């Protein structure tokens, strides 16, 4: 069990959507116990719980909700919230995409810390696997979660790019490790793909200020924050997508060449496993569930 936590006051964040290029305003609100994390799209008056069943488009970024009422690029904020141990939060956004900020989770962490994280008078169970859950995707993509006392991530990537190549990292994810070794890692994009993505209506807000620009043989926009910043960003994305379990998780996640689709499939598999064993915490309910003594 772990303390539930929310913000002590609302906070406003402004930025630009990476794919839409639109200016976006986000209001992060405190939420009551057992409310979980949810998104509220102000322009369509739609509430979307941040759980794996709500996942929509998963190419390039994670979106939640039905087409036309969805919110895209939710994973960096969710990663920051999970990294700080926030369990209850309402994310009000005035359009279809979260702002990209600097491409990492650090500006979200700073905003959440500025608002203040407060513990609440209720606990939430940590889900732990009793057996290994394993999923594979096309092209040698693989992800699994094995029993482990703490939350541990081993991530490996292998890109056909001399700038990235093979990178692998193992981290025991504590708040301190998250803040120092994961949150600052920025998303990345290949210069060679940029025009093609723009023609598909993507990456309209991309700039040298919000992603690592990967050229043929070098990073085009300054120094990396870590020599292995690319694989660290994959860990950041994974932790954001894993927040779609809707409750904290402890286990050893081993991911190889995975991405949003496989991350979200794992979150979904965990929710199904938790539901089978009566351990799933339903989102958006309060006293009746808590009174049952879980
Ligand atoms: Zn990302």
Boltz pocket constraint, residues with backbone or C-beta under 6 A from the ligand:
constraints:
  - pocket:
      binder: B
      contacts: [[A, 60], [A, 75], [A, 76], [A, 103], [A, 187], [A, 233], [A, 237]]
      max_distance: 6.0
